[in-house]
């Protein structure tokens, strides 16, 4: 009888474990695609040297994206539940499954793929150095760079084409989840924690150092739990970002106005109501030539260069003091000098001379990072006759919004260029289309417009009348926080940065932040290298984009890497561990930007015959 009771209890335990596993499996696992090894890697000519590209991939903006030092990341194990050693998290082949591009062994930074930086001193939230308990020396900062989201790749018949400044294929949401889960498993499983401690402290570490490491780990563990609790509270208003997309503006707001308000002593989030769900993911934008746009972001919401770039650094968790001593208010780990160097490399020199006249010896006057040219030695050659027909169709159907091709003199003399300033600089005023006209998904523009944030009066944020406020719309509050953060950096240089240099580092333009229900249309040079399409990545290829909405796929998979040179996009077939994109979900609509018969919201031109769509696509390959 006793034996039967024991067996029954064991059976109930097994059943209970099975039921719990089914219930929580999604929280305890990260489903990832399995890819073939990265093939022959090819870089296209984009007016950058190999050294410029390599620097861009790993330039340290001062971010500590995951709240742990570099030494910890390199010691973590993959978040699979097993009795044995599942392998290091930092294995480039494993990171490649999230979309991070591994570098050739000859690279100076081959230990990490494109998009990671380390080098400065890691800081705790209080601003104190993150010390190794065994050596008592500061550990190394670790975070994502702008290259993590702005370096594209195309795979074709065994070759990998890297596109500098193109939209990445990364899945940041799953990567963030995997890092958090790895830390949780290390905390809960003793043998994992033992292996972790040996890697960080050394095999002969003292008991006191091990105990101190566990205390540090407990702090990070609690921080991860806090973020997870905030995400769970916002889950009803969150949609999956998946591959190629990120709700960047919401994440910046959450990082600055929620996580950034943690009390330095207790770690308590002072304004948890500022943490919102990721409700409007957007496709990582291509960034070549963007330095010369008067307004950036899909909804043309940010004007100043430093506001854009330092805001991005804060969004991927450069440490900022919003709660500490008044004399340290707005002190930040953001590397403003490096951020300025990144912008200079992307922008290049002024494409106009001192009188504002464009160059006259090359069809493309942009001198920084250029868009890639179709590699006809790798991809099928362009049909020149069909492309010529497409050029006429482009002029008739596309040019009024997207401007003449960058390779033509008409582009450089277009009235959309501003008048030259005192240095001959001119900015491109892109066409801004009301959302009800273009008809594409409204979530990104709407959610930014409707967001308000709360903060302490001590931050000194004022309204238009100069009165200190504790609540403001997200856009204007973010603009003022970033301006104050860069201002602190400028003021604390030795000597302080002169006013003229501050203006130059902000792009010699206005510093506006706004939230209008509009989307901008940018030039289409290099568009062939930037699938999927529309601002929310809801259309998988150019052929579908030029087709009526009724002919666009309702669901398709993101995460495939093989390039389709005919329809110009990635493969959309079912992919284990990939992301099933459902256009019926709010934020994922594939409507708008439609060529079709009739009229109404989202219809921007008459129906294109199949052969006309093919001709336009062939022409866009030449740009």
SULUR-V36839 format. One record per helix or strand of 3 or more residues. SS is the DSSP state (H for helix, E for strand). FROM is the first residue (numbers start at 1). TO is the last residue. If there is no record, write none. Layout:
# SULUR-V36839
ss={SS | SS}
from={FROM | FROM}
to={TO | TO}
This chain:
# SULUR-V36839
ss={H | E | H | H | H | E | E | H | E | E | H | H | H | H | H | H | H | H | H | H | H | H | H | H | E | H | H | E | H | E | H | H | E | H | H | H | E | E | E | E | H}
from={2 | 40 | 50 | 70 | 92 | 116 | 140 | 146 | 151 | 159 | 172 | 190 | 207 | 235 | 248 | 259 | 272 | 290 | 305 | 326 | 336 | 384 | 399 | 409 | 431 | 435 | 443 | 452 | 457 | 471 | 474 | 499 | 518 | 527 | 542 | 549 | 555 | 562 | 579 | 603 | 610}
to={28 | 43 | 58 | 75 | 96 | 121 | 144 | 148 | 156 | 164 | 188 | 201 | 233 | 237 | 257 | 261 | 274 | 292 | 315 | 328 | 347 | 397 | 402 | 412 | 434 | 438 | 450 | 454 | 459 | 473 | 491 | 505 | 521 | 529 | 545 | 551 | 558 | 564 | 582 | 605 | 620}
